[in-house]
Amino acid sequence: MVKVLEISIEMDLSLFSRYLSQLGLWHRIFEESGQQQLWVNTHDEAERALELFEQFKSGHLQLELIPNLKHQPGPSIPARLLNHFKRYPGTLSFVLLSFLGFPLTLGLDHGQVNSLLHLFTFTDFIIQGEQIMFAPFGHAMGNGEIWRLWTPMLLHFGLLHLIFNTLWLWEVGRRIEILQGSSRVFNLVMITAVCANVFQYMLTQGVLFGGMSGVVYGLLGYSLIWSRLRPDRSFGLPKGIYIFMFGWLVLGFIGVIDSFGFGAVANGAHLGGLICGLGLGFVAAISTQKNRHNE
């Protein structure tokens, strides 16, 4: 993507944005450090958008809404979903996979275990009385069960857990995908998932865990470092999001979240994903800076 302009948030760009949409010019507006950033797909579109903005700012561009636009029916839900999938296939694929994996944990509170759950946990397990006994990690790897390094991220324990994680995945993942593509999102999710699951297993061996939150922290770490080292290509996440999520991480480690009855928190997965994401963001930002200087 190409950044068209950066301007104060005091200027209302809503009408201009709607005008660009009516022209069929796909764009995104982000907020970063008190500034609005307008992005488009190509350099040609950037030149066109900048020319229109200059006319808009000088008052020479008369913006009018298409008559009766508000009375026209919008696209159906399947059409919207397909449109989102075309724009964010990487992020949305992992969101959908999380929803598909959710039924595997249903009934656990009542002692009902889905037979497929055995294939998705970090290591296989057996139930003896009221206890869950997990096989050693080496046993799983020795049997070639490599998929277990990733599958726990698809397990969520409750609808709130699922919605919370997938909303954050959508919010952060699609921003990365807009600027850096689907393959980058796919690689980030796959790498940070391994780090998160391994860290969690090291901290709590013999405990059932899962969820996409470790990946979310990985994406947040990546976004933070990248945006600080490459402010010209920032993902535009507000600082408040970082503060909230990092505060949530600290509260989890000191036990505050558990005491409020939110259930056990995968603190190891959060920390492992975050550290991994910070490292990946640093490597990516430094490597692109070197490539830019060599050009």
C-alpha positions in Angstrom: 0.0 0.0 0.0 1.0 3.6 -0.5 0.5 6.5 1.9 -1.2 9.5 0.3 -1.0 12.0 3.1 -0.8 12.7 6.8 -3.0 15.3 8.3 -4.3 16.5 11.7 -7.2 14.5 13.2 -9.0 17.8 13.6 -9.9 17.7 9.9 -13.0 15.7 9.1 -12.3 13.3 6.3 -15.5 11.4 6.5 -17.2 13.0 3.5 -14.0 12.9 1.4 -13.7 9.2 2.3 -17.2 8.5 1.2 -16.6 10.4 -2.0 -13.5 8.2 -2.8 -15.6 5.1 -2.1 -18.2 6.3 -4.5 -15.5 6.7 -7.1 -14.5 3.1 -6.5 -11.1 4.1 -5.1 -10.3 1.7 -2.3 -8.5 3.3 0.6 -8.0 3.2 4.4 -7.6 5.9 7.0 -5.6 5.2 10.1 -4.8 7.3 13.2 -1.3 7.5 14.4 0.2 9.9 17.0 -2.5 12.4 16.6 -2.4 12.3 12.8 -4.7 10.8 10.2 -3.1 8.8 7.4 -4.7 8.1 4.1 -3.5 4.9 2.3 -4.4 3.5 -1.1 -3.2 0.5 -3.1 -1.0 1.9 -5.9 1.1 4.9 -6.7 -1.3 5.9 -9.5 -4.2 5.8 -7.1 -2.1 7.9 -4.6 -1.6 10.6 -7.2 -5.3 10.7 -8.0 -6.3 10.7 -4.4 -3.9 13.5 -3.6 -5.1 15.6 -6.5 -8.7 15.2 -5.3 -7.7 16.0 -1.7 -6.0 19.3 -2.8 -9.2 20.2 -4.6 -11.2 19.3 -1.6 -9.1 21.3 0.8 -9.1 24.4 -1.5 -12.9 24.2 -1.8 -12.8 23.6 -5.6 -14.2 20.1 -5.3 -17.9 20.0 -4.7 -18.7 16.7 -2.9 -22.2 15.4 -3.3 -23.7 12.1 -2.2 -25.2 9.8 -4.8 -29.0 10.5 -4.7 -31.0 7.9 -2.8 -27.9 6.1 -1.8 -29.1 5.6 1.7 -32.2 3.9 0.4 -30.3 1.3 -1.6 -30.0 -2.1 0.0 -26.6 -3.0 1.1 -24.8 -6.2 0.3 -26.0 -9.4 1.9 -24.1 -10.9 4.8 -22.6 -13.7 2.6 -21.5 -11.0 0.1 -19.9 -9.0 2.9 -18.1 -12.0 4.2 -16.8 -12.9 0.8 -15.6 -9.3 0.3 -13.8 -9.4 3.6 -12.3 -12.8 2.7 -10.9 -11.4 -0.6 -9.3 -8.5 1.3 -8.1 -10.3 4.4 -7.8 -14.0 3.5 -5.0 -14.7 6.0 -6.6 -13.1 9.0 -10.2 -14.2 8.3 -9.0 -17.8 7.7 -7.6 -18.1 11.2 -10.7 -16.5 12.7 -12.9 -19.0 10.9 -10.7 -21.9 12.0 -11.0 -20.8 15.6 -14.8 -21.0 15.3 -14.6 -24.4 13.7 -12.4 -25.6 16.5 -14.7 -24.2 19.3 -17.1 -27.3 19.5 -14.1 -29.5 20.4 -14.1 -28.1 24.0 -17.9 -28.1 24.5 -19.0 -30.3 27.4 -15.7 -30.3 29.3 -17.3 -28.6 32.3 -19.6 -31.6 32.5 -16.9 -34.3 32.0 -17.8 -34.8 28.3 -14.7 -35.1 26.1 -14.9 -34.9 22.4 -12.8 -37.7 20.8 -11.2 -35.2 18.4 -9.9 -33.1 21.2 -7.1 -35.7 21.7 -5.7 -34.6 18.3 -5.7 -30.9 19.1 -4.1 -30.7 22.5 -0.3 -30.0 22.8 0.2 -33.6 23.9 -2.3 -36.5 24.1 -4.0 -37.3 27.3 -6.0 -39.8 29.3 -8.5 -39.3 32.0 -8.1 -41.2 35.3 -10.9 -40.5 37.7 -11.1 -36.7 37.9 -7.6 -36.1 36.7 -6.2 -35.5 33.2 -2.9 -37.2 32.6 -0.8 -35.8 29.6 1.8 -37.7 27.7 5.3 -36.2 27.6 6.1 -33.7 24.9 8.9 -35.9 23.6 6.5 -38.8 23.1 4.3 -36.7 20.8 7.3 -35.4 18.8 8.8 -38.9 18.6 5.6 -40.1 17.0 5.7 -37.4 14.4 2.7 -35.5 15.8 4.2 -32.1 14.7 0.7 -30.6 14.2 0.4 -30.3 18.0 2.7 -27.4 18.0 -0.1 -25.3 16.4 -3.5 -26.9 17.1 -3.9 -25.6 20.7 -4.4 -22.1 19.3 -7.8 -23.4 17.8 -9.1 -24.5 21.2 -11.2 -22.0 23.2 -12.9 -22.6 26.5 -16.1 -20.7 26.4 -17.8 -18.3 24.0 -16.4 -15.2 25.7 -12.9 -16.6 25.3 -13.5 -17.3 21.6 -15.0 -13.9 20.8 -12.4 -11.9 22.8 -9.5 -13.6 21.0 -11.0 -13.5 17.5 -11.9 -9.9 17.7 -8.4 -8.9 18.7 -7.0 -11.2 16.0 -9.2 -9.5 13.4 -8.4 -6.0 14.7 -4.6 -6.5 14.6 -4.2 -9.1 11.9 -6.1 -7.2 9.2 -4.0 -4.1 9.8 -0.8 -6.1 9.2 -2.4 -7.8 6.2 -3.4 -4.5 4.6 0.1 -3.2 4.5 2.2 -6.4 4.3 0.0 -9.1 2.7 -1.6 -12.4 3.6 1.7 -14.4 3.6 3.1 -12.2 6.3 0.1 -12.7 8.5 0.2 -16.5 7.9 3.9 -16.7 8.8 3.5 -14.5 11.9 0.6 -16.6 13.2 2.3 -19.9 12.6 5.6 -18.8 14.2 4.1 -17.0 17.2 1.7 -19.9 17.8 4.6 -22.3 18.3 6.4 -19.9 20.6 3.2 -19.3 22.7 2.3 -23.0 23.0 5.9 -24.1 23.9 6.2 -21.3 26.6 2.8 -22.3 28.0 3.7 -26.0 28.2 7.0 -25.2 29.9 5.2 -23.2 32.6 2.3 -25.5 33.1 3.0 -29.1 32.1 0.1 -31.3 32.7 -2.5 -28.6 32.2 -5.0 -28.3 29.4 -4.6 -25.0 27.6 -5.5 -23.4 24.3 -6.6 -20.2 22.5 -5.5 -17.6 20.1 -4.4 -15.1 22.7 -0.7 -16.0 22.4 -0.9 -15.3 18.7 -2.7 -12.0 19.4 0.1 -10.9 21.7 2.6 -12.0 19.1 0.9 -9.8 16.5 0.8 -6.9 19.0 4.5 -7.2 19.7 5.2 -7.3 16.0 3.0 -4.3 15.4 4.6 -2.3 18.2 8.2 -2.8 17.2 7.6 -2.4 13.5 5.5 0.8 13.9 8.2 2.3 16.2 11.1 1.4 13.8 9.1 2.1 10.6 6.8 5.0 11.5 6.4 5.7 7.8 4.7 2.3 7.5 2.9 2.2 10.8 -0.1 -0.1 11.3 -1.9 2.7 13.1 -2.9 0.9 16.3 -3.8 3.4 19.0 -1.4 3.5 22.0 -4.4 2.7 24.3 -4.6 -0.8 22.8 -1.0 -1.6 23.6 -1.4 -0.2 27.1 -4.6 -2.2 27.8 -3.2 -5.5 26.5 0.1 -5.2 28.2 -1.7 -4.3 31.4 -3.8 -7.4 31.0 -0.7 -9.4 30.7 0.7 -8.0 33.9 -2.6 -8.6 35.7 -2.6 -12.2 34.5 0.8 -12.9 35.9 0.0 -11.4 39.4 -3.2 -13.4 39.6 -5.7 -10.5 39.5 -7.6 -11.9 36.5 -8.0 -15.3 38.2 -9.3 -13.8 41.4 -12.1 -12.1 39.4 -13.4 -15.4 38.2 -12.4 -15.2 34.6 -10.8 -18.6 34.7 -7.2 -19.7 34.3 -5.2 -17.4 32.0 -2.5 -18.8 29.7 0.2 -16.4 30.9 3.0 -18.4 29.4 1.4 -18.3 26.0 0.9 -14.5 26.2 4.5 -14.0 27.2 5.9 -16.4 24.7 3.9 -15.0 21.8 4.8 -11.4 22.8 8.5 -12.1 23.0 8.4 -13.9 19.6 6.4 -11.1 18.0 8.8 -8.4 19.3 11.7 -10.3 17.8 10.0 -10.8 14.5 9.0 -7.1 14.3 12.6 -6.1 15.0 14.1 -8.4 12.3 11.5 -7.4 9.8 11.9 -3.6 10.4 15.7 -3.8 10.3 15.8 -5.9 7.2 13.5 -3.6 5.3 15.5 -0.6 6.4 18.7 -2.2 5.1 17.0 -3.0 1.8 15.8 0.5 1.4 19.3 2.0 2.0 20.8 -0.4 -0.5 18.4 0.6 -3.3 
